[in-house]
Amino acid sequence: MRTILIFLLFALALSITGCSGTKISTNTKNLKNSKYFRILADADDDPVFVRLQDDLRIEPKMERYTITVDIRSNETSQQYVLIGDEYNPFRYSWSQVSPEVQKGLLNWTGSNKENLQ
C-alpha cells in the first residue's frame, strides 16, 4: 500500500511540473524581427488594434479578431495583411496600413503574437 501511495504522489508531482499547457515565449527579439506572424488582437490590449481598423476602414469595429501579416517579400505588391479567420479572411495591402500602425504591429511582443516563419 505504501509503495502505491509513493508511486501516485511521484506521478502527480511529475505531471504537475512536467506539463504546462501555457508556454509563453520570452524571446521577444524573434517576435520583433518576424516578417510573417499572427496576432490574436484585442482592442482593449492596445489602441494599435483599433487604429488598424481605422486604416483599413473596417466598420463596425471588431473587439477581437485575428490578424496575419506577411511582409517577407521585397515586392510591396506581395506584402499583405489578413483580417479574420484562416478560412475566409479579408486581404489588404500592407501599404494600406499607416506607418505608425505598421511599427506597432511589428514591435508587438505580447503572448498573443505567433511567429509563423
N, C-alpha and C positions, 0 to 999 in steps of 0.2 A: 504494500500500500504506500509506503514511504517513497519507494522508487518511482511509482506512478505520479505521485504528487510533485516530486522534484522534476520529473520529466515535463509535466504540464506547466509548471512555473517557468522552466527554462524555455519551452516552446512559446509561451506567452511573451516573455521578455524579448525573445528573438524576433517575434512577429511585430512587436511594437517598435523596436529600434531599427529593424532591418527594412521595413516597408514604410514608405512615405508616399501618400497619394498626391501631395502637392510639392513638387520640386521646382523651386523658382531659381532661375539662373541669376547669379550675382555678377556675371561677366557682362557689364553694361557696355564695355568697349566694342564688343562684337555687335551689339544691338545698334549702336550709333553708326557703325560702319556698314550696316546692312543696306543693300540696294534692292532687296526683294523680301518683303515682310508683310505680316498680317497683324492688325491691331483689333482687338475687341473693344471698340470705342464706346465710351460712356460720356455723355455731355456733362455730367456732374464732375468728372475727373479733371477736365481742363477745358478752357474756352476754345482751344485749338480745334476741338471736335465740333463745336458749333460754327466757328469761322469757316471750317472746311465746307460745311453745308451751305453757308452763305456764298462762298466762292463758286460752288457748283450749282447754285440756285435751286437747292432742294427744298421743297415745300410740300407738306408741312414738315417741320423739323423732327428728326428722329432722336429719341433719347439715347437709344442703344443701337449700335449697328456694327457690322464687320467691314473693315477697310483692308484692301490688299493693294500694296504699292509695288510696282515693278519698274525700276529705273536702271536696270542692268545694261541696257543698250546705250550706245553713244549717240544713236539717232533719236532725236526728240519725238519723232513720229511713232516710235516704238515704246516710249515711256508712258505708262498709264496708271490709273487708279481705278480699282473696282470697289463699288459700294454695294453691300448686300451679301446674301449667302452665295456659296460657291456654285449653286445650280442655276441661278438666274440673276447674276449681278448686273448693275448698271456700270458701263465703262465710260471713263472720262480721260482726257489727256492730262498728263502731269503738268503741262504748261497752263492749264486752266486754274491750277491751284496757285494762290498768291505765294510769293517768296517767303513771307512770314510763316504761313501755314506749312509750306514745304519744310522749312527749317524746324518747326515744331514737331512735325511727324518724324523727320529723320533723327532728331535728338531725343525723342521719347524713349524712355528706358523702363517704363512700367512693366509689371509682371504680365500684363495683357498684350505684350508685343512679342511676336514669334518670328524668328529669323527663318525664312523659307529656303535659303540657299543651301 
